[in-house]
Amino acid sequence: MFNVKMIFVMLIFALAVIACKNDKKTAEQTEPETKPQQSVKIPAFNGDSAYVFVEKQLSFGTRVPGTPTHLATQKWLVEKLRSYGAEVSLQPFKAKIYTGAVWDAANIIAKINPDNKKRVIIAAHYDTRFIAEKDPDPAKQNKPIMGADDGASGVAVILELARILHENPIDLGIDLILFDAEDNGDNNSDNSWCLGAQHWSREVVKSNYKAEWGILLDLVGAKGARFPKEYFSQQYAKELHDKVWDLAIGMGYGDLFENIARGVVNDDHYHVNTIAKIPMIDIINIPNENGSFGHYHHTHLDDIGIIDKNVLRKTGQVVIAVLYRTSDGSF
């Protein structure tokens, strides 16, 4: 994804966001009691399991589209999602990156309850960057990164969601989408990023597919993570964005889901919003006041050592709560 610095826009945006709420609940609470009409039980999200899914992805190596390690990861992801009862398909496409190279890529689409007409989307990207241009060691800058947080964390949360949904049936159609060729763009060109999301969104326009909303998970597992309200999420999906953050804060996770405006990120959700016209928000770690990503971003520090099981747990618990509350009408 590409982080755009739009100082003027951010100043206006910041004025529109209310200051952080004072939340007194403990971080161990997993579900608020603010909606008495809730009738569905919210399953617990297992951060240890999600962590193992991060480790498994890294065991394949770097996941640059078209490489043997990428294809091995893709095969494993398809098999794992099918083992949880999902209807899984590949959406192959040619990814022409900014260097002029053309890579074989494929989005992975896993449908939960495929016959349910009421559908929502949970998405992440599973590819990793082919260079580490931000690495402090110049000798390592032309080598691909492992992408423990930038890619694998979001995928890991989705895999744990799939496991939970399989064991705890839900009255809701859920499309788990793993976008490819997201993280191999040019820092000076917005449209060179998120090629899988762009392809998927253009194909959706040609079809009769409908989804009520979507949540993108990107950089959701790092130590010290902070999820502020990203600009495009507020611009295109404000109602959903505010409801998710209110729920997360009510669950005691205000330390992670911060009710502040920060960051303008051209991520997969931007193209789902603008091309497919499906409101989608981005849960993404933007810890720095200037709107930049963490110190490990696009460096070789983005390895398993950066991952925090508790951050994975809190993120996943919020998404699980949103899904089951949506199924019973209490969200």
NUVEX-818608 format. One record per residue (C-alpha): x, y, z. Coordinates in steps of 0.25 Angstrom, whole numbers, padded with zeros to 4 digits, always signed. Layout:
N
XYZ
...
REM end
This chain:
331
+0000+0000+0000
+0004+0014-0002
+0003+0025+0009
-0001+0038+0003
+0003+0051+0011
-0008+0060+0009
-0006+0071+0020
-0018+0080+0016
-0028+0068+0015
-0023+0063+0028
-0025+0076+0036
-0040+0077+0031
-0042+0062+0034
-0036+0063+0048
-0046+0074+0051
-0058+0065+0048
-0054+0054+0058
-0057+0054+0072
-0047+0052+0083
-0044+0039+0088
-0054+0033+0097
-0051+0030+0112
-0053+0015+0113
-0052+0008+0126
-0054-0006+0122
-0042-0016+0123
-0035-0021+0111
-0039-0035+0115
-0053-0033+0112
-0057-0038+0098
-0072-0033+0097
-0079-0021+0102
-0093-0021+0108
-0098-0009+0101
-0108-0016+0092
-0118-0024+0100
-0125-0029+0087
-0112-0037+0084
-0117-0052+0084
-0105-0059+0077
-0093-0064+0085
-0079-0058+0081
-0068-0068+0080
-0055-0065+0085
-0043-0062+0076
-0031-0070+0078
-0018-0061+0077
-0009-0073+0078
-0015-0080+0067
-0014-0068+0058
+0000-0066+0062
+0003-0081+0057
-0003-0077+0044
+0006-0065+0042
+0018-0075+0045
+0013-0085+0035
+0012-0074+0024
+0026-0070+0027
+0031-0084+0027
+0029-0084+0012
+0038-0072+0010
+0036-0059+0003
+0023-0059-0005
+0025-0050-0017
+0015-0053-0028
+0018-0064-0038
+0030-0070-0030
+0030-0085-0025
+0029-0080-0011
+0017-0071-0014
+0010-0083-0022
+0013-0093-0010
+0006-0083+0000
-0005-0081-0010
-0008-0096-0010
-0007-0097+0005
-0017-0085+0007
-0027-0092-0003
-0026-0105+0004
-0027-0099+0018
-0039-0091+0015
-0046-0103+0008
-0043-0111+0021
-0052-0101+0028
-0063-0103+0019
-0062-0091+0010
-0065-0091-0005
-0052-0087-0010
-0048-0082-0024
-0036-0075-0031
-0037-0062-0039
-0024-0062-0048
-0019-0050-0054
-0007-0044-0060
+0000-0034-0051
+0008-0023-0059
+0016-0016-0048
+0023-0003-0050
+0036-0009-0054
+0029-0014-0067
+0030-0028-0062
+0017-0037-0063
+0015-0047-0052
+0005-0058-0051
-0004-0055-0039
-0018-0060-0034
-0027-0055-0023
-0033-0065-0014
-0048-0065-0011
-0054-0073+0000
-0069-0073+0001
-0076-0076+0015
-0090-0079+0013
-0090-0077-0002
-0105-0078-0004
-0108-0067+0007
-0112-0054-0001
-0107-0045+0011
-0092-0044+0009
-0081-0037+0015
-0066-0037+0012
-0053-0039+0020
-0041-0037+0012
-0025-0036+0013
-0014-0038+0004
-0005-0050+0003
+0007-0046-0005
+0020-0040+0000
+0028-0028-0005
+0040-0032-0015
+0049-0021-0010
+0052-0015+0004
+0054-0001+0000
+0053+0005+0014
+0063-0005+0020
+0075+0002+0027
+0084-0007+0021
+0086-0003+0006
+0091-0017+0003
+0078-0023+0007
+0069-0013+0000
+0067-0021-0013
+0063-0034-0006
+0049-0038-0003
+0043-0037+0011
+0036-0047+0019
+0024-0039+0022
+0020-0044+0035
+0011-0032+0038
+0010-0027+0024
+0002-0038+0018
+0003-0050+0027
-0004-0044+0040
-0017-0041+0032
-0017-0054+0025
-0015-0061+0039
-0027-0054+0045
-0035-0058+0033
-0031-0073+0034
-0035-0073+0049
-0048-0066+0046
-0051-0077+0036
-0048-0088+0046
-0057-0081+0056
-0068-0079+0046
-0067-0094+0042
-0069-0098+0057
-0079-0088+0060
-0089-0087+0049
-0095-0073+0045
-0107-0068+0038
-0099-0059+0029
-0092-0060+0015
-0077-0056+0017
-0067-0055+0006
-0052-0056+0011
-0044-0050+0000
-0028-0051-0001
-0023-0041-0011
-0011-0043-0019
+0000-0034-0024
-0004-0023-0014
+0010-0019-0009
+0019-0017-0021
+0016-0003-0025
+0024+0009-0028
+0024+0019-0017
+0022+0030-0027
+0010+0024-0033
-0003+0021-0026
-0009+0012-0037
+0003+0003-0037
-0002-0003-0024
-0013-0013-0020
-0014-0019-0034
-0022-0031-0029
-0032-0022-0022
-0033-0014-0035
-0035-0026-0043
-0046-0032-0034
-0053-0019-0033
-0054-0018-0048
-0059-0032-0050
-0070-0029-0039
-0075-0018-0047
-0078-0027-0059
-0085-0037-0050
-0098-0037-0041
-0090-0039-0028
-0094-0030-0016
-0088-0029-0002
-0093-0019+0008
-0079-0016+0013
-0065-0020+0015
-0054-0020+0025
-0039-0020+0020
-0028-0025+0030
-0014-0020+0027
-0003-0019+0037
-0011-0024+0048
-0002-0032+0057
+0010-0023+0061
+0015-0020+0075
+0011-0006+0079
+0000-0005+0068
-0009+0006+0067
-0022+0006+0058
-0026+0021+0056
-0038+0025+0047
-0032+0025+0033
-0036+0035+0023
-0042+0027+0011
-0049+0018+0021
-0056+0030+0027
-0059+0037+0013
-0066+0025+0007
-0071+0016+0019
-0072+0025+0031
-0084+0019+0037
-0078+0005+0037
-0065+0011+0041
-0070+0018+0053
-0079+0006+0057
-0067-0003+0057
-0058+0006+0065
-0070+0009+0075
-0071-0006+0077
-0056-0008+0079
-0055+0003+0089
-0067-0003+0096
-0060-0016+0097
-0049-0010+0104
-0039-0009+0092
-0038+0007+0091
-0023+0005+0093
-0023-0002+0079
-0035+0004+0072
-0032+0019+0074
-0043+0029+0071
-0034+0039+0064
-0032+0043+0050
-0019+0038+0044
-0013+0034+0031
-0018+0034+0016
-0015+0020+0011
-0017+0016-0004
-0019+0001+0001
-0028-0010-0005
-0041-0003+0001
-0039+0009-0007
-0041+0001-0020
-0053-0007-0014
-0059+0006-0010
-0057+0014-0023
-0058+0003-0034
-0067-0007-0028
-0075+0003-0020
-0075-0006-0008
-0073+0002+0005
-0060-0004+0011
-0052+0000+0023
-0037-0002+0026
-0032-0007+0040
-0018-0003+0038
-0006+0000+0048
-0002+0015+0046
+0005+0018+0059
+0012+0031+0056
+0006+0044+0057
+0011+0048+0043
+0003+0037+0037
+0014+0028+0034
+0015+0013+0036
+0024+0006+0047
+0039+0005+0047
+0039-0009+0041
+0030-0006+0029
+0037-0010+0016
+0049-0015+0023
+0055-0028+0027
+0050-0025+0042
+0036-0029+0037
+0038-0044+0042
+0032-0052+0053
+0039-0044+0064
+0030-0032+0061
+0017-0040+0063
+0009-0039+0076
-0002-0050+0079
-0010-0041+0087
-0011-0031+0076
-0016-0042+0067
-0026-0047+0077
-0032-0033+0079
-0033-0030+0064
-0039-0044+0062
-0049-0042+0074
-0054-0029+0068
-0057-0035+0054
-0063-0047+0060
-0072-0039+0069
-0076-0030+0056
-0079-0043+0048
-0088-0050+0059
-0095-0037+0063
-0098-0034+0048
-0104-0048+0047
-0114-0045+0058
-0117-0031+0054
-0110-0025+0067
-0099-0018+0060
REM end
